[in-house]
């Protein structure tokens, strides 16, 4: 099913539960009006002209959001590209910028990044962020601001999934104050901008 520029996977059949036992509200959230289970994954066809050739995982629908320009941000792709561009200084990132004009990121340092002196780390992160921004192909892929997260993600707050990956939406929701500081007109000294 088309959803935000992606194809959302939805399932229906005898092997799919008809709903959540004793919880009609949860059932209504998880199923569309035709009774298809919406589990939040996006897929892309191996061959757009022949769906019988299979599909590839294409991120989570729930992670994606729009900029103020109306452009959809494919969070999974932006996240992966930024982690790669940071040269081992971060172990993961949270992409932010919903209803804003530019993307930002909350950075989770790797052991390598955490071992660096603060001034050297800030310089290195700024250089890597600037290089990544130059190679990005548009506003929905270009991260312009970043800040290092001081607290580790919490499983109890829903920030880490059962699979051990970050729940991007929960991380954004639980770090709203930090995100406001990231986008301030006069940002704190710990905010890296390019």
PyMOL commands that set and color helices and strands:
alter all, ss='L'
color gray80, all
select helices_A, chain A and resi 24-30+51-53+61-63+75-85+111-114+118-135+168-174+176-182
alter helices_A, ss='H'
color red, helices_A
select strands_A, chain A and resi 2-3+6-11+37-45+55-60+65-66+72-73+90-96+103-109+143-148+192-193
alter strands_A, ss='S'
color yellow, strands_A
deselect
rebuild
show_as cartoon
